[in-house]
Amino acid sequence: MKDILIITNYFPPEIGAASNRIFQLAEGLQQHHFKVTVVAPLPNYPNGKIFESYRGKFKHTSIENNITVHRLWLYASNSKNKLLRLFAMLSYSLSLIWFFLRHNIPKTVIIQSPPLLVAFTSIFFLRSKKRKLILNVSDLWPLAGLELGALKKGLSYHILERIEQFNYKHAHLILGQSQEILHHVISTFPIKETLLYRNFPNFKPPQLIEKQHQTNKIKLVYAGLLGLAQGVYKLCQELDYTNIEFHIYGSGPEQKKIETFISRHNKLDIVYHGEISRQKLHDELITYDIAIIPLLHRIYGSVPSKIFEYARLGLPVVYFGGGEGETIVKENNLGWSAKAGDYNNLNIVISKLNPVEINYDLKKQIQIKALKTFDYNLQLDQLIQTI
C-alpha cells in the first residue's frame, strides 16, 4: 500500500467545490489502495470562524472513511483587510512547518493551490529528489485576483508572481482543472509534466422523474458560495423577474446584502433558502427547471465545477461567465450561455426559454451526456498512472 499525503486549505465538514473536490480525490485514492493522509486547517470556511466543535483546539486528528485527517491551527478570518487575510494564510503555513518537522512525510505529496503561500510553504520545505510533489492548480493566482479586482499590479503582485513561478518550477507534476491553466503553465515551463484533471463529481446520479410544469414561470436556481466572484447580489438586482422565480442556496460574504435586498423588494420572486447539506441540495436541485452559473467577471483558467455537477443531476444551465466554461456548456449541449457581464443579454436569453421545452427528455439527454463524457473514475485512473 503506497502512502500519499494531501495538503489542502479546504476539507469537510466545510462545504463547497474545493472541499468536495479534495475529499473526492482522497476517497478515490483510498479506494484504489493508497494509504491517504490529509492535512488541512481547523474547519472555518466560508465564514472565517472555527467551527464550534473544533474551537479551543491547537490540532485535531481523526480517521474518516479510512483516511487520516490532521487539522491544524490557523488564525481564521475572511476579513476584507488584506493584512488580516495574509496573517491567516501565514498562520496555517507556520502550522504546516510544525507538522513537517514532527512527521515522516510520504514520498508522494499532492498540494492544493491556491492559496499560493500555503503551496509555496509546502513545496519549499518538502523539495527532495526522492519525493514527488504534485501541484493541483484550481485557479490561476495572482492573475485571477487581478481580474477580480482584488489585486493591483505592483510590488506585492510581482512577489506573488515569483511565488507562483517557484511553485510551478519545483512541482514534478501539475494538475490543472482547465486547459487554460495548463497553457499558462506550459507557456513558462514548456517541458513541465501536466495533466488535465477537471472537477468531475462522483455521486450516484438521481433517477429523473417526468412531471408536468405547474406554472408559466421558469424556476431558476443558484446554489453555492455567495462570494464576490459569483456576483449573486448584483444578479438579484439585474434579473428581469417577469418570467422567472429565482431561488438561492448557500452562504458567504454577500449573504447579508442578498437577504436585505430580498426583504426590501418583497414583490420580486426571489427566495433565499439558506445553506443545506450537499445531499439535500441535490434532492432540491432536481426540482428546478434551470440553474444559473454566474461569474461577476470572466476569469482566465476558471471552470466552475457546478457545470459537471448539474449535468450529472440532469439540470440544464444558463452559463454567465465566458471562457472555457462557456465552451464546455456549448459543445456538450448542457444548456444556454449569455455574454459574460452583459445582463441585458442574460435577460434576453432567459426570456426566450420555453418552460414546456425544459422537460424530462432534455434533462435526460444532459444526464446521459454527463455520465458518458465527464467520467470521474477514468480521470482518476489516468492520475494514478502518473503517481
C-alpha positions as CSV (number, residue, x, y, z in Angstrom):
1,M,0.0,0.0,0.0
2,K,1.5,3.3,-1.1
3,D,1.5,6.3,1.2
4,I,0.3,9.6,-0.1
5,L,-0.2,13.0,1.6
6,I,-2.7,15.6,0.5
7,I,-2.2,19.2,1.7
8,T,-5.2,21.4,1.3
9,N,-6.8,24.6,2.7
10,Y,-10.4,23.1,2.5
11,F,-11.8,19.8,3.6
12,P,-15.2,18.5,5.0
13,P,-17.1,19.4,7.2
14,E,-16.5,22.6,5.2
15,I,-18.8,22.7,2.2
16,G,-18.2,24.0,-1.3
17,A,-16.5,22.9,-4.5
18,A,-12.9,23.0,-3.2
19,S,-13.8,20.9,-0.1
20,N,-15.8,18.4,-2.2
21,R,-13.0,18.1,-4.8
22,I,-10.3,17.3,-2.3
23,F,-12.4,14.8,-0.3
24,Q,-13.4,13.0,-3.5
25,L,-9.7,12.8,-4.5
26,A,-8.7,11.4,-1.1
27,E,-11.6,8.9,-1.1
28,G,-10.8,7.8,-4.6
29,L,-7.2,7.2,-3.9
30,Q,-8.1,5.3,-0.7
31,Q,-10.4,3.1,-2.6
32,H,-7.5,2.3,-5.0
33,H,-5.4,1.0,-2.1
34,F,-3.4,4.1,-1.2
35,K,-2.8,4.9,2.4
36,V,-4.1,8.5,2.4
37,T,-3.3,11.2,4.9
38,V,-4.9,14.7,4.6
39,V,-3.5,17.9,6.3
40,A,-6.0,20.8,6.5
41,P,-6.7,23.7,8.8
42,L,-9.3,23.6,11.5
43,P,-12.6,24.0,9.7
44,N,-13.5,27.6,9.2
45,Y,-14.7,28.2,5.6
46,P,-16.6,30.2,4.4
47,N,-17.5,32.3,7.5
48,G,-13.9,32.7,8.7
49,K,-14.7,31.3,12.1
50,I,-13.5,28.0,13.5
51,F,-16.4,25.6,13.6
52,E,-17.9,25.3,17.1
53,S,-16.9,21.6,17.7
54,Y,-13.2,22.5,16.9
55,R,-12.8,25.7,18.9
56,G,-10.1,25.9,21.6
57,K,-8.0,23.1,19.8
58,F,-4.5,23.6,18.5
59,K,-4.8,20.4,16.4
60,H,-7.2,17.6,15.8
61,T,-6.5,14.2,14.3
62,S,-9.2,11.7,13.2
63,I,-9.8,8.7,10.9
64,E,-12.6,9.4,8.4
65,N,-13.6,6.9,5.8
66,N,-10.2,5.2,6.4
67,I,-8.4,8.5,5.7
68,T,-6.2,10.0,8.4
69,V,-7.1,13.7,8.7
70,H,-4.8,16.1,10.6
71,R,-6.4,19.5,11.2
72,L,-4.0,22.3,12.2
73,W,-4.4,25.6,13.9
74,L,-4.8,28.8,12.0
75,Y,-5.9,32.3,12.6
76,A,-9.3,32.1,10.9
77,S,-10.5,35.2,9.1
78,N,-12.4,36.2,6.0
79,S,-11.9,39.9,6.6
80,K,-11.6,42.3,3.7
81,N,-8.4,43.6,5.4
82,K,-5.5,42.3,3.3
83,L,-3.2,42.2,6.3
84,L,-5.6,40.0,8.3
85,R,-6.1,37.7,5.3
86,L,-2.3,37.4,4.9
87,F,-1.8,36.7,8.6
88,A,-4.5,33.9,8.3
89,M,-2.5,32.3,5.5
90,L,0.8,32.7,7.3
91,S,-0.6,31.1,10.4
92,Y,-1.6,28.0,8.5
93,S,1.8,27.9,6.8
94,L,3.5,28.1,10.2
95,S,1.4,25.2,11.4
96,L,2.4,23.2,8.3
97,I,6.1,23.8,9.0
98,W,5.5,22.5,12.5
99,F,3.7,19.4,11.1
100,F,6.6,18.7,8.6
101,L,9.1,18.8,11.4
102,R,7.2,16.3,13.6
103,H,6.1,13.8,11.0
104,N,7.5,11.4,8.4
105,I,6.3,12.8,5.1
106,P,5.4,10.3,2.3
107,K,7.3,10.2,-1.0
108,T,4.2,11.4,-2.9
109,V,2.5,14.6,-1.9
110,I,-0.5,16.4,-3.5
111,I,-0.6,20.1,-2.8
112,Q,-3.7,22.2,-3.5
113,S,-3.2,25.7,-4.9
114,P,-4.3,28.4,-4.3
115,P,-3.6,29.6,-1.7
116,L,-0.2,30.4,-3.2
117,L,1.5,30.9,0.1
118,V,0.4,27.5,1.5
119,A,1.6,25.8,-1.7
120,F,4.9,27.7,-1.6
121,T,5.5,26.7,2.1
122,S,4.8,23.0,1.3
123,I,6.9,22.9,-1.9
124,F,9.8,24.9,-0.3
125,F,10.1,22.5,2.8
126,L,9.3,19.3,1.0
127,R,11.5,19.6,-2.0
128,S,13.6,16.4,-2.4
129,K,14.9,14.2,-5.2
130,K,13.3,11.3,-3.5
131,R,9.8,12.9,-3.2
132,K,7.2,13.5,-5.9
133,L,5.3,16.8,-5.5
134,I,2.1,17.1,-7.4
135,L,0.6,20.6,-7.5
136,N,-3.2,20.7,-8.0
137,V,-4.0,24.1,-9.5
138,S,-7.7,25.1,-9.4
139,D,-7.3,28.8,-10.1
140,L,-4.5,31.0,-11.6
141,W,-3.3,33.3,-8.8
142,P,-2.3,36.0,-8.8
143,L,-3.9,36.5,-12.3
144,A,-7.4,35.7,-11.1
145,G,-7.0,38.2,-8.3
146,L,-6.1,40.9,-10.8
147,E,-9.1,40.1,-13.0
148,L,-11.4,40.1,-9.9
149,G,-10.1,43.5,-8.8
150,A,-8.8,42.0,-5.6
151,L,-5.2,42.7,-6.6
152,K,-3.4,45.5,-8.4
153,K,-0.1,45.4,-10.3
154,G,2.8,46.5,-8.2
155,L,5.4,45.1,-5.8
156,S,3.1,42.7,-4.0
157,Y,1.7,41.4,-7.3
158,H,5.2,40.9,-8.6
159,I,6.1,38.9,-5.4
160,L,3.1,36.7,-5.9
161,E,4.1,36.0,-9.5
162,R,7.5,35.0,-8.3
163,I,5.9,32.6,-5.8
164,E,3.7,31.2,-8.5
165,Q,6.7,30.5,-10.7
166,F,8.6,28.9,-7.9
167,N,5.7,26.6,-7.3
168,Y,5.4,25.5,-10.9
169,K,9.2,25.1,-11.3
170,H,9.6,22.8,-8.3
171,A,6.5,20.7,-8.7
172,H,7.1,17.4,-10.5
173,L,3.5,17.2,-11.9
174,I,0.9,19.9,-12.3
175,L,-2.8,19.1,-12.4
176,G,-4.9,21.8,-13.9
177,Q,-8.7,22.0,-13.8
178,S,-8.8,23.7,-17.2
179,Q,-6.9,23.7,-20.5
180,E,-6.3,27.4,-19.9
181,I,-4.4,26.7,-16.6
182,L,-2.2,24.1,-18.4
183,H,-1.5,26.5,-21.3
184,H,-0.5,29.2,-18.7
185,V,1.9,26.8,-17.0
186,I,3.4,25.4,-20.2
187,S,3.9,29.0,-21.6
188,T,6.6,29.4,-18.9
189,F,7.7,25.8,-18.4
190,P,7.3,24.0,-21.8
191,I,8.6,20.6,-20.7
192,K,6.7,20.5,-17.4
193,E,4.6,17.4,-16.9
194,T,0.9,18.3,-16.7
195,L,-2.4,16.6,-16.6
196,L,-5.9,17.9,-17.2
197,Y,-7.8,17.0,-14.0
198,R,-11.3,18.5,-14.0
199,N,-13.6,18.7,-11.1
200,F,-15.8,15.8,-12.1
201,P,-18.3,14.7,-9.4
202,N,-18.7,11.1,-8.3
203,F,-22.1,10.8,-6.7
204,K,-24.9,8.4,-7.7
205,P,-26.9,10.1,-10.4
206,P,-30.6,10.6,-9.4
207,Q,-33.5,8.9,-11.2
208,L,-35.2,11.7,-13.2
209,I,-39.0,11.8,-12.9
210,E,-41.2,13.1,-15.7
211,K,-43.7,15.7,-14.4
212,Q,-46.0,18.4,-15.7
213,H,-44.9,22.1,-15.5
214,Q,-47.2,23.8,-13.0
215,T,-46.6,27.4,-13.9
216,N,-45.6,29.7,-16.8
217,K,-42.7,30.9,-14.8
218,I,-39.3,29.3,-15.0
219,K,-37.8,28.2,-11.7
220,L,-34.2,29.4,-11.8
221,V,-31.8,28.4,-9.1
222,Y,-28.3,29.4,-7.9
223,A,-26.5,27.2,-5.3
224,G,-23.1,27.7,-3.9
225,L,-20.8,30.3,-2.4
226,L,-22.3,33.8,-2.1
227,G,-19.0,35.5,-2.8
228,L,-17.6,38.4,-4.7
229,A,-16.5,36.4,-7.7
230,Q,-20.0,34.9,-8.3
231,G,-21.8,38.3,-8.1
232,V,-25.2,36.9,-6.9
233,Y,-26.1,40.1,-5.2
234,K,-25.8,42.0,-8.5
235,L,-27.7,39.2,-10.2
236,C,-30.6,39.8,-7.8
237,Q,-30.6,43.5,-8.8
238,E,-30.3,42.9,-12.6
239,L,-32.6,40.0,-13.4
240,D,-35.9,40.5,-15.1
241,Y,-38.5,38.6,-12.9
242,T,-41.3,38.8,-15.5
243,N,-40.9,35.1,-16.4
244,I,-38.8,33.6,-13.6
245,E,-38.7,32.7,-9.9
246,F,-35.2,33.0,-8.5
247,H,-34.1,30.6,-5.7
248,I,-30.8,30.9,-3.9
249,Y,-28.9,28.4,-1.7
250,G,-25.6,28.9,0.0
251,S,-23.7,31.3,2.3
252,G,-20.8,33.7,2.0
253,P,-19.7,37.3,2.2
254,E,-22.7,38.6,0.2
255,Q,-25.4,36.7,2.2
256,K,-26.5,39.7,4.3
257,K,-26.7,42.0,1.4
258,I,-28.8,39.5,-0.5
259,E,-31.1,39.0,2.5
260,T,-31.5,42.7,2.9
261,F,-32.3,43.2,-0.8
262,I,-35.0,40.5,-0.7
263,S,-36.6,42.0,2.4
264,R,-36.7,45.4,0.7
265,H,-38.0,44.1,-2.6
266,N,-40.6,41.6,-1.4
267,K,-42.7,41.8,-4.5
268,L,-39.9,40.2,-6.6
269,D,-39.9,36.4,-7.0
270,I,-36.7,35.8,-5.0
271,V,-36.4,33.2,-2.3
272,Y,-33.3,32.6,-0.1
273,H,-33.2,29.1,1.3
274,G,-30.0,29.3,3.3
275,E,-27.3,26.6,3.5
276,I,-28.1,22.9,3.4
277,S,-26.1,19.7,3.1
278,R,-24.9,18.6,-0.3
279,Q,-27.2,15.5,-0.5
280,K,-30.2,17.5,0.5
281,L,-29.2,20.2,-2.0
282,H,-29.1,17.6,-4.8
283,D,-32.6,16.5,-3.9
284,E,-33.8,20.1,-4.1
285,L,-31.9,21.0,-7.3
286,I,-33.6,18.4,-9.4
287,T,-37.0,20.0,-8.7
288,Y,-35.9,23.2,-10.6
289,D,-36.0,24.0,-14.3
290,I,-32.6,25.6,-14.8
291,A,-29.6,26.5,-12.7
292,I,-27.5,29.6,-13.3
293,I,-23.7,29.7,-13.1
294,P,-22.6,33.3,-12.9
295,L,-19.2,34.9,-12.6
296,L,-19.1,38.7,-12.0
297,H,-16.0,38.8,-14.3
298,R,-14.6,36.4,-16.8
299,I,-11.7,34.7,-15.0
300,Y,-9.0,33.1,-17.1
301,G,-8.5,29.5,-16.1
302,S,-11.7,29.2,-14.2
303,V,-14.1,26.4,-15.0
304,P,-16.8,26.1,-12.3
305,S,-17.3,22.6,-11.0
306,K,-21.1,23.3,-11.0
307,I,-21.1,22.6,-14.7
308,F,-20.3,19.0,-14.2
309,E,-22.3,18.6,-11.1
310,Y,-25.5,20.0,-12.5
311,A,-25.1,17.9,-15.7
312,R,-24.9,14.7,-13.7
313,L,-28.1,15.8,-12.0
314,G,-29.7,16.4,-15.4
315,L,-30.2,20.1,-14.7
316,P,-29.8,22.5,-17.6
317,V,-27.8,25.6,-17.0
318,V,-27.5,29.2,-18.1
319,Y,-23.8,29.9,-18.1
320,F,-22.9,33.5,-17.5
321,G,-19.1,33.7,-17.2
322,G,-17.4,33.3,-20.6
323,G,-14.2,31.4,-21.3
324,E,-13.6,27.7,-21.2
325,G,-16.7,27.1,-19.1
326,E,-18.9,28.6,-21.8
327,T,-17.2,26.4,-24.4
328,I,-17.9,23.2,-22.4
329,V,-21.6,24.1,-22.0
330,K,-22.0,24.8,-25.7
331,E,-20.0,21.8,-27.0
332,N,-21.9,19.4,-24.8
333,N,-25.4,20.9,-25.1
334,L,-25.8,21.4,-21.4
335,G,-27.9,24.5,-21.7
336,W,-27.5,28.1,-22.7
337,S,-25.0,30.8,-22.4
338,A,-25.1,34.6,-22.1
339,K,-22.4,37.1,-22.8
340,A,-20.2,37.5,-19.7
341,G,-21.0,40.7,-17.8
342,D,-23.9,41.6,-20.1
343,Y,-27.1,41.5,-18.0
344,N,-29.3,42.7,-20.9
345,N,-28.2,39.7,-22.9
346,L,-28.7,37.4,-19.9
347,N,-32.3,38.6,-19.6
348,I,-32.9,38.2,-23.3
349,V,-31.5,34.6,-23.2
350,I,-33.8,33.7,-20.3
351,S,-36.8,35.4,-21.8
352,K,-36.6,33.2,-24.9
353,L,-36.7,29.9,-22.8
354,N,-39.9,27.9,-23.0
355,P,-40.8,26.2,-19.8
356,V,-42.6,23.4,-21.7
357,E,-39.4,22.6,-23.6
358,I,-37.4,22.3,-20.4
359,N,-38.7,18.8,-19.8
360,Y,-37.8,15.2,-18.9
361,D,-36.3,14.5,-22.4
362,L,-34.0,17.4,-22.3
363,K,-32.8,16.7,-18.7
364,K,-32.3,13.0,-19.5
365,Q,-30.1,13.9,-22.6
366,I,-28.0,16.1,-20.4
367,Q,-27.6,13.5,-17.7
368,I,-26.6,10.8,-20.3
369,K,-24.1,13.1,-21.8
370,A,-22.6,13.9,-18.4
371,L,-22.2,10.2,-17.5
372,K,-20.5,9.4,-20.8
373,T,-18.2,12.5,-21.1
374,F,-17.4,13.5,-17.5
375,D,-16.1,10.2,-16.2
376,Y,-14.5,10.7,-12.8
377,N,-13.2,7.1,-12.5
378,L,-11.5,7.2,-15.9
379,Q,-9.9,10.5,-14.9
380,L,-8.7,9.2,-11.6
381,D,-7.2,6.1,-13.3
382,Q,-5.2,8.5,-15.5
383,L,-3.9,10.3,-12.4
384,I,-3.0,7.1,-10.6
385,Q,-0.9,6.0,-13.6
386,T,1.3,9.1,-13.2
387,I,1.8,8.8,-9.4
